[in-house]
Amino acid sequence: MQACDGADRVGADHESVEVVIADGAGGAPGGVELVIAEWDRATRSMWDGLQIIKAVIDAGAAIKVLDRSYIDLTTPMGRGFMAMLSAMAEDERLRIIKRTHEGRQIARAKGVRMGRKPKLTPHQSKEARQRLAKSYGVSVSTISRLAA
């Protein structure tokens, strides 16, 4: 995402979250507006979202959320509605984490190994440890401890 005409791009956490300070934006007394592409990606929890809204409004700026453009965050009702959406997004995030954790536990119980596949076969790995141990004049267990 690029900054709008006459706006300065301040920073971004990742592609869907970008903070833009737009001069001359409507809604803010000083003409400063915080533009966020996706609200649920900008906040980690409902309280985090409320703190962001309060800090921006206290600073005299407005907030524009592109994926929720129909919500007016300059009114108490709009801020309350955004808080409710933030709470629902936080709840969904917690459910996703729980289901993912349960799925990983089931997979581990079935013997599924997580992570990348080993590049070396067990034989190649043993041989590499033996060669390293011999070249450095140490035991194979010393080399094995380094890899752990």
N, C-alpha and C positions, 0 to 999 in steps of 0.2 A: 504494500500500500504506500502511496506517496502522499506527501503533504498537499493540502489544497492550495489554490492560488492565494498568495499573501500570507501563508502560514509557515510556521517553522516546525520542523519535525524534531521533537525533543528526545524521544527514545522509544525502544521497542524491546519487549521480552522475547517475543517470537512473532511469526508472520501475522497471526490473527489479533495480536494486541499491539496497538501502536498509539502512542501518546502524541497528539498534535496540539500545539497552542496556535489557535487561529485568531489573528487580529481582526477586529471589526465584525466579529461573529455576533449574531443576534442572540438576545436572551441574557447576556451578561452585562452588568453595568459598565465595566471597563472594556467591554468588547473582547474578552478573552474566553475561549471555550476549550475544554478538554474533550477531545474526540477519541472514543474507544470503539474499535471494530466489533468485538464480541464481549459482552458483559461477563458471561460466565467464565471466560478465559482470563479476564482481567482480575478477578477476585477468587480467593480460595475458600471463602466462607461468607455467610450472611453478614457477620460482624465486620469482616474485612471490607465488604462492599459498602456498608453503612459508614465506616470510617473514611473511606475514599470520598463518598458523597459529601460528608460533613467537612472534610478538609478542603475540598475544592470550593464548596459554597462559602465557607469561612474566608477563603482567600479572595472571594469576590469574583470567581469565575463561574461559568456554566459548564454543564456536562452534556455531551451529545453521544449517545450510544447508537451506533449505526444499525445493529441488528434489532434494536428496540426503539426505533425512531418515533413510534407513536406514544412513548411515555415522556411526559413533561417533568423533568427532574427539578424544575424550579418551584413546584408546588408540593405541599405536604402529602397530598394524595399520590402524586407521581413517585415520590421517594418511598412511600409506604408500599406501593405496588412493586417497585423495583426490589425492595427488601423481601417481599413475598417470593418473587421470582428467584432471588438469590438463595433463599431458604430451600426452595424446591430443587434448585440446581445442586446445592450442597448435599441434600438428601439423596439425589440420584447418584452423585459422585461416591457417596459412602456405600450405596448399594452395589455399584460397579466394583468397588474395591473388595467388598465382602464376597461377591460372586467370583471374582478373579482368584481370591485367596482360597475359596472352597474348591474351585476347579484345579488349582495347582496342587492342593493336598490330595485330591482324588487321583490326579495323574501320578504323583510321587508314590502313592500307595500301590499303583499298578506297575511301578518300576520305571516310569518314564524319567529319563535324565533331562534336566533343564540346562539351558545354555548352549554354547557353541559345541559342535562336534570336534573331538580331538583331531589335530592334524597328523599326529604320529600314532602308529599302531602301538599296542602295549610292548611288543618286542623292540620296536625302534626307540621307544622311550627308555626302556631298560638299558639298551645299548648306549644311548646318549649319556645317561647318568654314569655308566661304567667308564666311558671314554673321558668324560670331564673329571671324574674322580682320579683316574690314572694320570691325566695331564697335570693336575694340580697337586697330586700326591696326598689326597685326602680319601676318606672312606666314602662309599656310595651313599651311606645314610646322611653324611654331611651335605652332599649335593641334593639329596631328596628333601632335606629340611629347607633348603633355599627355595625350592620350587613351591613349597606349601604355603 
